Structure formats: structure tokens, C-alpha cells
Amino acid sequence: MSSSSSCINIVLVTVALLTVSGSHADRLSSSFYDESCPGLTDLVLTAVAQAQLSDPRMPASIVRLHFHDCFVDGCDGSVLLDDSEMIVSEKGATPNKNSARGFDVIDDIKSQVESVCPGVVSCADILALAAEASVFLSGGPSWDVPLGRRDGTTANKDGANKNLPTPLDTLDVLQSKFSAVGLDDIDLVALSGAHTFGRAQCKTFSSRLYNYSGTLSPDPSLDPSYLALLEENCPQGEIGTTLNNLDPTTPDAFDNNYYYNLQNGQGLLQTDQELYADTSSPLASIIDRYASDDGSLFFEHFAVSMINMGSISPLTGSDGEVRFDCRKINAG
Ligand code: HEM
């Protein structure tokens, strides 16, 4: 190669790097801790596997925690912060209160990580790795998690109330909450597939059973036998904290049954079933495709969408900090 052509190559590479460096995902790298904390991924996988043994629901809870972190000021570990003099915790926001769980498992992983690589790995990265391990250990896909996020020094309870979707949101609102963080319809449909495992309390969907949209009748899109099962588990007038499987077929497995359920009127939350309300819509055609094979297309898209979600506004470089304790900022 002549020196002039190698010079042109260097310029092209530099231009290419400048172009991608504007995107958040490219500021993260799956090899970020290869030298500073080589055993990290295995450590997280082992710890999540242990937690799953004692609580089969835990992988689902951890995946949700990562989602609730990323939708509020980016994936900066803010959801993990407790109330303190300087922090109004996101744990008190409506979508999290008496609902978000898995904090102890993240604390346990963090203390194990601190004992082998002190002061190196952020809580936000631990949560992203634990979410991937949770999906994989439940039978879902595996992916290389982009790493290098730093932890935030603030929490945003109002943001958690505002940005996180609620189970009664209309499709338009869901789409706008996702697009506000750079996620599109494929991300919405693929990430909603996380409702293939885990639980939901009766109060999150009981209006569908007894008073759908003020009609004093059940949601007509609910499959009648599923409706009967849910009414039995969630009697009218009860407080509504009883847990229900989000996927009645394989409650703890990560598979594509969620999409079959939607095709059969067996989506648990109103927001789940809404995705399939118009069977000729682009969303429904994605759902039909996810349901039509052994789950491979869903798995492939889910992994990409988790990387997209995990790349929402990360703090990198010298922004933020690496917390010593995931529950509090280093200064407080
Ligand atoms: C599309 C809008 C979404 C809405 C409205 C929604 C709402 C909910 C609600 C109400 C629950 C039950 C909480 C409770 O009863 O305490 C739940 C559970 C869950 N959500 Fe979502 N969610 C959405 C999207 C997502 C996404 C994007 C993910 C992850 C990628 C996710 C993962 C989960 C998991 C795994 C559970 C079960 C958690 C457990 O058992 O602890 N959700 N969701």
C-alpha cells in the first residue's frame, strides 16, 4: 500500500469513528472491564443463578429493575438509590413502590465485585449484566453487554412517575414514552416480551375484569377462560396485591409464549393486549412473526432492543462516579 493510500485510510477511519462516537451505544464496550475486572461476567452469572435457585421470580424482577433504571435519566443506577438527605428515591415512585424488587441481589453482587475489583465496576453496569444473566438463565438469549456506564449522583422520582409506562396507558402514550428515549415500535414489541416471565399484582389489571374503561363489564378482548381464571385469583373488592403469572403457560421461562398469549386474548395487562388490538397493524404483524417460529426472531430482536435500552443516555468517562454502595452516592 502506498503512503498516500494509507494516509487516506487513516482519514476515513477517523471520520468513521467521529461519526459513531456521537451515538451513546458506541461510548460503551463489552470489553470495558476485560483488564480491570476479568471475572466480572462469570461472577454476576453465578450470583444471579444462586438468587434464582432460592427465588424463581428473581430473574424477572432484575430485568424490570434495569428497565426502570434506564427509562429515568438513562441507565445510571439511579433506581438503586435509597432516600437520604440528598436523594429523593425513585423507589417511592408509583411504578416502583411495593413493586420493584431485586435490590438485595444487586447489593450482594456489588459487594462480591468490590472484594475482587474495588472501586472499578459501576452499579449501572452490574444491573445491565445481571439483566442479561437473568434472561439467559431463564432460557432466553445471551448477548455481549456493552459496558462502561458510570453511576449517577441524583435520582428523579418525578421522572420515574412521568417516564415509566403505566398498565393503563394507551398505545399512543406507550409509543411516545418509548420514542422519548429513542426506542421504536420494534423495541416496544420486543421489550414487552419480557412479560413472558414474572408476576403482576391484581390491582395492575383488575379494572379489565370488572370495569373496563368505565363500562362496568370485563374487557371484551379477554379470552373468556382466562377471564374466569383471573376473576378467581383476583376477586372484586379485594386490595389487589395477590400475584399473578404474567405468562400463564410457562411463568418462569423466557420464551415467545407471550406473543401466542396476545394472539389468544391472554395478555395480562391492558397495555400488553393493546399491542395486538388492531390485528392488521404493523405492531400485530411483528407479534405474528415473533409467535410464528421457535422464538429465534424474538430472541434476536430482544437482545438488540435490550442493548438499545441499555444504551439510553449513559454517563461515561469522568461523568458521574463508580458508587461504592449502590444504595447511596459516594458523597452521602
Ligand atoms: C410497555 C410498557 C410496560 C408496562 C405498562 C409495564 C407494566 C408492568 C407492570 C404493571 C408490572 C407488574 C408490577 C406489579 O404488579 O408489581 C410489570 C412487571 C414486569 N415487567 Fe413490565 N411493563 C412494561 C414494559 C416492560 C419492559 C420494557 C420490561 C423489560 C424489558 C418489563 C419487564 C417486566 C417484568 C420482567 C415484570 C415482572 C417483574 C417481577 O415479577 O418482579 N416490562 N410490568
Residues whose N, C-alpha, C, O or C-beta is under 5 A from the ligand:
A	BS01	HEM	R57 A60 S61 V63 R64 F67 N98 S99 P165 T166 P167 L191 S192 A194 F197 G198 R199 A200 Q201 T204 T271
